[in-house]
Amino acid sequence: MGRNFHIDLVGTDGVTKSTEDVPITVTVSGAGSLLALGSAKPNMGECFFADTHTTYYGKALAVIRTGNECGKIHIKASAPNLEDQFIELEVRE
């Protein structure tokens, strides 16, 4: 199984910063793993299987693999000059 997480660079006004593209690093620990990370940017030359990828129009997508074991998944998204963001999920049978 897997689950998609949409990543948006959002300003204080709640609007996606579509004019800013930055490298996003996603770290996954616990009962899951990072399956893929990417954006819709054409010809970017970045690998979808790496943990860092540049946003496109302020957006990216992370695919988290679940289902190997029960427990908590800890997801961290970080980018230069931005506050780290954290998500915790519970995987059950």
N, C-alpha and C positions, 0 to 999 in steps of 0.2 A: 504494500500500500504506500501511497504518498499523499502529500498535501502541499498545495501551492500557497505561497505567501507573496502578496503583492507589496512591493516596496515603493514608497512615494517620498520624494523630498518635499516636505510640506512646510510652508512658512508659518509665522505666528497668526496669520489671517486665515489659515486652514486651506489655502490654495496651493496646489502643486507648483513647485518652482521649475517650470518647464524649460527655462532658459539656462539652467545649471545642470551640468553633467559631471558627476564625481565618481571615483572608484568606491564601491561599497564592498566591505568585507563581511561575510556571514560565517559565524562560528556556531556549530551545533555539537552538543554533548548530551550524554545520557542515553535514553532509549531510542535514539534516532540518529540519522546522519544526513549530511547535505548531499543530495543526489545531483543537483544541477543549479547553476546560477547564471542568469543572463538578462539581456534586454533585447529590444527589437532593432537595435542599431545595426544597420547593414555594414558588412565588410569591416568589422571592428577588430578582427585579428585576435580576440581573446577567447580563451577556452571556457566552455560551459561547465567543465568539471572542476575548475579551480574555485577557490573560496573568495576570490575578489573579481569583480566585474564592474565596468563603468555603466552608469545609468544612461538612459536615452530619453530625452525630454523629461528628465527628473524621475524616471520610472525604471524598475527592474523587477525580476521575478525569481524567487527562490523555491526550489522543490525539495521538500524534506521527506526522506524515506522513513516510514514507520512500519510496525508490524513484526519486527524481529524479536522484540521482548516487551514486556509491560514495564511501566515506570514513567518517569518524567523526562521530557525533552526540554533542554535549555537552548534557546536560540538567541544569539546576539548579533545585531547589525551595527556596524560602525563605519564612519567615513571621516576624512580629514575635516577638521574645524566644525564638526557636528556632534551633538550629544549622542552617546551610545543608546541604542534601544534594545529592550529585552522582552522576550516572550517565553512563557513556560506552558507546556502542554502535558496532559496526562494521557498515556497510552494504556488502554485496557483491553482485555480479551474480547 
